[in-house]
Amino acid sequence: MNYNDVEILFIDDNLDDAALTLHALKKGGVTNTVFHVKDGAEALDFMYCKGDFSNRNIDSQPKLILLDLKMPKVSGIEVLEKLKSDGHHKTVPVVVLTSSKEDPDVKKCYELGANSYIVKPVESVSFFNTIKDLGLFWMKINLSPK
């Protein structure tokens, strides 16, 4: 895979949720190149072109980041804080996609610059429709900076 062509960076350690999300995006008509990483450390390596991603061009930004909060190594909140405090990555839209409904998490994410906060629905049809709509909005309707 050419990592410079990634348009959606998807960060989630739950492989079942990840498979369902990727399926829903595809079935929802999102044809953009999606790359899945399994934890926050891998996400930061991707964004900062380190480790396995050292050959990636740092100027090649994804159009969207889908970010889970509760992950090993580096939490989603730490990833969000790092990206949104960095002028180079600040404008990349970050959608928090998590199971946490906790008010402190919601508030903290918006304070750090999250563009959206979506709680993963438990019921599979609702989950599928939520992901499909999310993909449609962020990849086809929303206008992002270049």
WOKAGI-V483717 format. One line per field, one symbol per residue. ss: DSSP state (~ for helix, > for strand, _ for the rest). Layout:
BEGIN
ss->???
END
This chain:
BEGIN
ss->__~~~__>>>>___~~~~~~~~~~~~~______>>>>__~~~~~~~~___~~~__________>>>>________~~~~~~~~~________>>>>>>____~~~~~~~~~~___>>>>____~~~~~~~~~~~~~~~~~~_____
END
